[in-house]
Amino acid sequence: MEKAKLQEYWKINLGYLVGLLVVWFVVSYGFGILLVEPLNAIRLGGFKLGFWFAQQGSIYVFVVQIFVYVMLMNKLDKKFDVHED
């Protein structure tokens, strides 16, 4: 792969990583710590929403993000004709 295409590939890849990490940070730190009190006014399955995000929500978001990242990278690999050997 030529150098310009390789740099574009990694730039897009790092953009995906940064975007996904920002979402995970907002969910885990923002919802689980900073916004816990306002979210605790809402209940989800009998639990306060702030507590739920702190204990389970951020983990669920992380697992979903793994699948999203795989999907995005498969698409990117096809776009740049990258094959794993």
C-alpha positions in Angstrom: 0.0 0.0 0.0 1.4 3.4 -0.9 2.4 5.8 1.9 -0.4 8.3 1.3 -3.1 5.6 1.4 -1.5 4.1 4.5 -1.6 7.4 6.2 -5.2 8.0 5.3 -6.1 4.5 6.5 -4.5 5.1 9.9 -6.0 8.6 10.2 -9.5 7.2 9.7 -8.7 4.3 12.1 -7.5 6.7 14.8 -10.6 8.9 14.2 -12.8 5.8 14.9 -10.8 5.0 18.1 -11.0 8.6 19.4 -14.7 8.8 18.7 -15.5 5.6 20.4 -13.4 6.4 23.4 -15.1 9.8 23.8 -18.5 8.1 23.8 -17.3 5.5 26.3 -15.8 8.3 28.5 -19.0 10.3 28.4 -21.1 7.3 29.3 -18.8 5.9 32.1 -17.4 9.1 33.6 -20.1 11.6 32.6 -23.2 9.5 33.3 -21.8 7.3 36.0 -20.0 10.0 38.1 -20.8 13.6 37.0 -24.5 13.3 36.2 -25.3 10.6 38.6 -27.6 12.7 40.8 -29.9 14.0 38.0 -30.0 10.5 36.4 -30.9 8.9 39.7 -34.3 10.6 39.5 -35.0 8.2 36.6 -35.5 4.4 37.2 -34.5 1.6 34.9 -35.7 -1.9 35.8 -36.1 -0.8 39.5 -32.6 0.7 39.7 -31.7 4.4 39.6 -30.4 5.3 36.2 -27.2 6.9 37.4 -26.4 3.8 39.5 -27.1 1.6 36.5 -24.8 3.5 34.2 -22.0 3.4 36.9 -22.4 -0.4 37.5 -23.5 -1.9 34.1 -24.3 0.7 31.5 -20.8 1.6 30.7 -19.8 -2.0 30.4 -22.7 -2.6 27.9 -21.7 0.4 25.9 -18.1 -0.9 25.8 -19.2 -4.3 24.5 -21.5 -2.7 21.8 -18.6 -0.5 20.8 -16.4 -3.5 20.2 -18.9 -4.8 17.6 -19.2 -1.3 16.1 -15.4 -1.0 15.9 -15.2 -4.4 14.2 -17.9 -3.4 11.7 -16.2 0.0 11.0 -12.8 -1.6 10.5 -14.1 -4.3 8.2 -15.7 -1.6 6.1 -12.4 0.4 6.1 -10.4 -2.7 5.2 -12.6 -3.3 2.2 -12.4 0.4 1.1 -8.6 0.3 1.2 -8.3 -3.4 0.0 -6.5 -4.5 3.2 -6.3 -8.3 3.7 -5.2 -10.1 6.9 -3.0 -13.0 6.3 
